């Protein structure tokens, strides 16, 4: 009986150890499919586990992994941060730190994910993808947010120019009031509005 209990305890401890660091080793070894299966099984069993959410974020941000998804990775690292900040037990904090999972490490991974997501958004270069970045990737470093906003404003202004109407420029002015293109949009709007009024005046005459 004692041997059985001891065996079960050793097995449980080995599983915990593997769950916290073994999956990361699988990712480092690029054994992504094996890591994916084990991580998903763990997530289904323990959806609010700090270590497994962190590990899923690491897997999803690896560009060699076929399931690479910076948006999902950001969601998992955000959840990791929220769960980590709820941990009050010193023993648990020390155990996580051995992986290592601590605030500095979470912040570093968050920065990496934010940068990767920014690079992917710029490659796609669409208004929709920039808006998704800004809505999903909240609390990202301001340096990345600033770059995304600049690119978003450029695309939004190009859309206004392609339509080239007083309404399209007014829409841009209303929705992107801090854009550097705002003054140019105002001038073009006013020119088109003046031309329209002049044309109506000539018809009346």
C-alpha positions as CSV (number, residue, x, y, z in Angstrom):
1,X,0.0,0.0,0.0
2,X,2.8,2.4,1.0
3,X,4.7,1.5,-2.2
4,X,1.6,2.2,-4.3
5,X,1.1,5.6,-2.7
6,X,4.8,6.4,-3.1
7,X,4.7,5.4,-6.7
8,X,1.7,7.5,-7.4
9,X,3.3,10.5,-5.7
10,X,6.5,10.1,-7.7
11,X,4.4,9.8,-10.9
12,X,2.4,12.9,-10.0
13,X,5.5,14.9,-9.3
14,X,7.1,13.8,-12.6
15,X,4.0,14.8,-14.5
16,X,3.9,18.2,-12.9
17,X,7.6,18.7,-13.7
18,X,7.1,17.6,-17.3
19,X,4.0,19.8,-17.7
20,X,5.8,22.9,-16.6
21,X,9.1,22.5,-18.4
22,X,8.9,19.3,-20.6
23,X,6.4,20.9,-23.0
24,X,8.8,23.9,-23.5
25,X,11.6,21.4,-24.3
26,X,9.4,19.8,-26.9
27,X,8.8,23.2,-28.4
28,X,12.5,24.0,-28.3
29,X,13.1,20.7,-30.1
30,X,10.5,21.6,-32.7
31,X,8.4,18.6,-31.8
32,X,5.3,20.8,-32.2
33,X,2.6,18.2,-32.9
34,X,3.6,16.3,-29.8
35,X,3.7,19.4,-27.7
36,X,0.4,20.6,-29.2
37,X,-1.5,17.4,-28.2
38,X,-0.1,17.4,-24.7
39,X,-0.7,21.1,-24.1
40,X,-4.3,20.9,-25.4
41,X,-5.0,17.9,-23.2
42,X,-3.7,19.8,-20.2
43,X,-5.7,23.0,-21.1
44,X,-8.9,21.0,-21.3
45,X,-8.1,19.5,-17.8
46,X,-6.8,22.7,-16.2
47,X,-7.9,25.8,-18.2
48,X,-6.8,28.2,-15.5
49,X,-3.3,26.8,-15.0
50,X,-0.7,29.5,-15.2
51,X,2.1,27.3,-16.6
52,X,0.0,25.6,-19.3
53,X,-1.5,28.9,-20.6
54,X,2.0,30.3,-20.7
55,X,3.3,27.3,-22.6
56,X,0.5,27.6,-25.2
57,X,1.4,31.2,-25.7
58,X,5.0,30.1,-26.4
59,X,3.9,27.4,-28.8
60,X,1.6,29.7,-30.8
61,X,4.2,32.4,-31.3
62,X,6.7,30.0,-32.8
63,X,6.8,30.8,-36.6
64,X,7.9,27.2,-37.4
65,X,4.8,25.8,-35.8
66,X,2.0,25.3,-38.4
67,X,-0.6,26.7,-36.0
68,X,1.4,30.0,-35.5
69,X,-1.1,32.6,-34.5
70,X,0.1,35.8,-32.8
71,X,-3.4,36.9,-32.0
72,X,-4.2,33.7,-30.1
73,X,-0.8,33.8,-28.5
74,X,-1.5,37.3,-27.1
75,X,-4.8,36.1,-25.6
76,X,-3.0,33.3,-23.9
77,X,-0.2,35.4,-22.5
78,X,-2.8,38.0,-21.3
79,X,-4.6,35.2,-19.5
80,X,-1.3,34.0,-18.1
81,X,-0.6,37.4,-16.7
82,X,-4.0,37.7,-15.1
83,X,-3.7,34.2,-13.5
84,X,-0.2,34.9,-12.3
85,X,-1.2,38.1,-10.6
86,X,-3.8,36.1,-8.6
87,X,-1.2,33.7,-7.2
88,X,-0.5,34.6,-3.6
89,X,1.1,31.4,-2.3
90,X,4.9,31.8,-2.0
91,X,5.6,28.2,-2.8
92,X,3.6,28.3,-6.0
93,X,5.4,31.5,-7.0
94,X,8.8,29.9,-6.4
95,X,7.7,26.8,-8.4
96,X,6.6,29.0,-11.3
97,X,9.8,30.9,-11.1
98,X,11.8,27.7,-11.7
99,X,10.2,27.2,-15.1
100,X,10.8,30.3,-15.4
101,X,7.5,32.1,-15.1
102,X,7.6,35.5,-13.4
103,X,6.5,39.0,-14.2
104,X,9.6,39.9,-16.0
105,X,9.4,36.8,-18.2
106,X,5.7,37.4,-18.9
107,X,6.5,41.0,-19.9
108,X,9.3,39.9,-22.2
109,X,7.1,37.3,-23.9
110,X,4.3,39.9,-24.2
111,X,6.7,42.3,-25.9
112,X,7.8,39.6,-28.3
113,X,4.2,38.6,-29.2
114,X,3.2,42.2,-29.6
115,X,6.1,42.8,-32.0
116,X,5.4,39.7,-34.1
117,X,1.7,40.6,-34.3
118,X,2.7,44.1,-35.4
119,X,5.0,42.7,-38.1
120,X,2.2,40.4,-39.4
121,X,-0.3,43.2,-39.4
122,X,2.0,45.5,-41.5
123,X,2.6,42.6,-44.0
124,X,-1.2,42.3,-44.5
125,X,-1.6,46.1,-44.4
126,X,-5.3,46.4,-44.3
127,X,-7.5,48.7,-42.2
128,X,-9.4,45.7,-40.8
129,X,-6.2,44.0,-39.5
130,X,-5.0,47.2,-37.9
131,X,-8.3,47.6,-36.1
132,X,-8.2,44.0,-34.9
133,X,-4.7,44.5,-33.5
134,X,-5.8,47.6,-31.6
135,X,-8.9,45.9,-30.3
136,X,-7.4,42.5,-29.4
137,X,-3.8,43.4,-28.3
138,X,-4.6,45.7,-25.5
139,X,-2.0,46.8,-23.0
140,X,0.8,46.3,-25.5
141,X,3.9,48.5,-25.4
142,X,3.1,51.9,-26.7
143,X,5.9,51.8,-29.2
144,X,4.0,49.1,-31.1
145,X,0.6,50.8,-30.8
146,X,2.1,54.0,-32.2
147,X,3.4,52.2,-35.3
148,X,0.1,50.4,-35.9
149,X,-1.8,53.7,-35.6
150,X,0.5,55.4,-38.1
151,X,0.0,52.6,-40.6
152,X,-3.8,52.4,-40.0
153,X,-4.2,56.1,-40.6
154,X,-2.2,55.9,-43.9
155,X,-4.5,53.1,-45.2
156,X,-7.6,54.9,-44.0
157,X,-6.6,58.1,-45.7
158,X,-5.8,56.1,-48.9
159,X,-9.3,54.7,-48.8
160,X,-10.8,58.3,-48.4
161,X,-8.7,59.5,-51.3
162,X,-9.7,56.6,-53.6
163,X,-13.4,57.6,-53.0
164,X,-12.5,61.2,-53.2
165,X,-15.7,62.7,-51.9
166,X,-16.5,65.3,-49.3
167,X,-18.2,62.5,-47.4
168,X,-15.2,60.1,-47.5
169,X,-12.9,62.9,-46.2
170,X,-15.4,63.8,-43.5
171,X,-15.6,60.2,-42.4
172,X,-11.8,60.1,-42.1
173,X,-11.8,63.3,-40.1
174,X,-14.5,62.0,-37.7
175,X,-13.0,58.6,-37.2
176,X,-9.2,59.5,-37.1
177,X,-9.1,63.0,-35.5
178,X,-5.5,62.6,-34.4
179,X,-4.2,61.5,-37.8
180,X,-1.4,63.5,-39.3
181,X,-3.4,63.5,-42.6
182,X,-6.3,65.3,-40.9
183,X,-5.5,68.8,-42.2
184,X,-5.0,67.6,-45.7
185,X,-8.3,65.8,-45.5
186,X,-10.0,69.0,-44.4
187,X,-8.6,70.9,-47.3
188,X,-9.7,68.3,-49.8
189,X,-13.1,68.1,-48.2
190,X,-13.5,71.9,-48.4
191,X,-12.3,72.0,-52.0
192,X,-14.9,69.4,-53.1
193,X,-17.6,71.0,-51.1
194,X,-16.9,74.4,-52.6
195,X,-16.8,72.9,-56.1
196,X,-20.2,71.3,-55.5
197,X,-21.7,74.5,-54.2
198,X,-20.3,76.5,-57.2
199,X,-21.7,73.9,-59.6
200,X,-25.2,74.2,-58.0
201,X,-24.9,78.0,-58.1
202,X,-24.2,77.9,-61.9
203,X,-27.1,75.6,-62.5
204,X,-29.4,78.0,-60.6
205,X,-28.1,81.0,-62.6
